[in-house]
């Protein structure tokens, strides 16, 4: 086993100056200023704020509750506003962001032309959506 060398914690003392040859002028020593009482000086730290996400224009209709991959359909509940065939929608999530025009709406497997607040609606989508993606009606 190798032994570790101990580091010296002893502080080295400043070297003394040789006495001056001119004895008529005494050596001047610098005196430190007395410390003022009160708060110590601290640097002001400013933090950069994260940029805010751009606000999406439109009405938040609801959030995706389920996605059916075999028929490319999304199910969600209308929380605000109304929706009809031909309206533009935007689906926005962590990995989802696309817009499309409503081509078909269904309530309990029955095609409808218009839905209102409180309706559970199924809509055919052109891309995959995920649960909790926001559904906006573009105005």
C-alpha positions as CSV (number, residue, x, y, z in Angstrom):
1,X,0.0,0.0,0.0
2,X,1.2,3.4,-0.8
3,X,0.9,6.1,1.7
4,X,-0.5,9.5,0.7
5,X,1.7,12.4,1.3
6,X,0.1,14.9,3.7
7,X,-0.3,18.4,2.4
8,X,1.0,21.1,4.6
9,X,-1.7,23.4,6.0
10,X,0.8,25.8,7.4
11,X,0.7,29.3,5.8
12,X,4.0,30.7,4.8
13,X,5.0,33.9,6.5
14,X,5.9,37.0,4.5
15,X,9.6,37.5,4.2
16,X,11.1,40.4,6.2
17,X,12.8,43.2,4.4
18,X,16.4,44.0,5.0
19,X,16.8,47.1,7.2
20,X,17.2,50.3,5.2
21,X,20.6,51.9,5.1
22,X,19.1,55.4,5.5
23,X,18.2,55.7,9.2
24,X,17.0,59.3,9.0
25,X,13.6,58.3,7.3
26,X,11.6,55.7,9.0
27,X,9.9,53.1,6.8
28,X,6.3,53.9,6.1
29,X,3.8,51.2,6.7
30,X,0.4,51.1,4.9
31,X,-2.5,51.2,7.2
32,X,-5.7,49.6,6.1
33,X,-8.9,51.6,6.3
34,X,-11.3,50.7,9.2
35,X,-14.3,48.6,8.0
36,X,-17.6,50.4,8.1
37,X,-20.3,48.8,10.2
38,X,-23.4,47.6,8.4
39,X,-24.2,45.2,5.5
40,X,-21.3,43.8,3.6
41,X,-21.1,44.7,-0.1
42,X,-22.7,42.2,-2.4
43,X,-23.0,42.1,-6.1
44,X,-26.4,42.5,-7.7
45,X,-27.3,39.4,-9.5
46,X,-29.8,39.6,-12.4
47,X,-31.4,36.5,-13.8
48,X,-32.5,36.2,-17.3
49,X,-36.1,35.1,-17.6
50,X,-37.1,32.3,-20.0
51,X,-38.8,33.5,-23.1
52,X,-42.6,33.2,-22.9
53,X,-44.3,30.9,-25.4
54,X,-46.1,32.7,-28.1
55,X,-49.8,33.0,-27.5
56,X,-51.9,30.9,-29.8
57,X,-54.7,32.8,-31.6
58,X,-58.0,31.0,-31.2
59,X,-60.4,29.5,-28.7
60,X,-59.3,26.5,-26.6
61,X,-62.1,24.0,-27.3
62,X,-60.7,21.3,-25.1
63,X,-58.0,18.6,-24.8
64,X,-57.7,15.3,-26.5
65,X,-59.0,12.5,-24.3
66,X,-58.2,9.6,-26.6
67,X,-56.6,8.8,-30.0
68,X,-57.7,5.8,-32.1
69,X,-54.7,5.0,-34.4
70,X,-56.5,2.4,-36.5
71,X,-58.9,5.0,-37.9
72,X,-56.9,8.2,-37.2
73,X,-59.5,9.7,-35.0
74,X,-59.3,11.8,-31.8
75,X,-61.9,12.1,-29.1
76,X,-62.3,15.2,-26.9
77,X,-65.0,17.1,-25.0
78,X,-66.0,20.6,-26.0
79,X,-65.3,22.9,-23.0
80,X,-65.9,26.2,-24.7
81,X,-67.4,27.5,-27.9
82,X,-68.9,25.4,-30.7
83,X,-67.5,23.6,-33.7
84,X,-68.9,22.7,-37.1
85,X,-67.7,21.0,-40.3
86,X,-65.3,23.3,-42.2
87,X,-63.8,25.1,-39.2
88,X,-60.0,25.2,-38.9
89,X,-58.5,23.5,-35.9
90,X,-55.0,23.5,-34.4
91,X,-53.7,20.6,-32.3
92,X,-50.9,21.6,-30.0
93,X,-48.9,19.4,-27.6
94,X,-45.3,18.6,-26.6
95,X,-44.6,16.8,-29.8
96,X,-47.7,17.7,-31.8
97,X,-48.4,21.0,-33.7
98,X,-50.5,21.0,-36.8
99,X,-53.6,22.6,-38.2
100,X,-56.4,21.1,-40.3
101,X,-59.9,21.8,-41.4
102,X,-62.7,19.7,-39.8
103,X,-64.0,17.2,-42.4
104,X,-66.1,14.9,-40.2
105,X,-67.6,15.1,-36.7
106,X,-69.3,12.3,-34.8
107,X,-71.1,12.0,-31.5
108,X,-71.6,8.3,-30.4
109,X,-70.7,7.1,-34.0
110,X,-73.4,9.3,-35.5
111,X,-72.2,11.9,-38.0
112,X,-73.2,15.5,-37.1
113,X,-72.6,18.9,-38.7
114,X,-72.3,21.0,-35.5
115,X,-71.3,20.4,-31.8
116,X,-71.7,22.6,-28.7
117,X,-70.3,22.9,-25.2
118,X,-70.4,19.7,-23.2
119,X,-70.5,17.3,-26.3
120,X,-68.1,14.4,-26.5
121,X,-67.0,14.5,-30.1
122,X,-64.9,12.3,-32.4
123,X,-63.0,13.9,-35.2
124,X,-60.9,12.4,-38.0
125,X,-57.3,13.8,-37.9
126,X,-54.6,13.8,-40.5
127,X,-51.7,13.2,-38.0
128,X,-51.2,11.4,-34.8
129,X,-52.3,13.3,-31.6
130,X,-51.7,12.4,-28.0
131,X,-53.8,12.6,-24.9
132,X,-53.9,16.0,-23.3
133,X,-53.0,17.8,-26.5
134,X,-54.8,21.1,-26.7
135,X,-57.4,21.6,-29.5
136,X,-57.9,25.2,-30.6
137,X,-60.4,26.7,-33.0
138,X,-58.6,29.2,-35.2
139,X,-60.5,32.5,-35.5
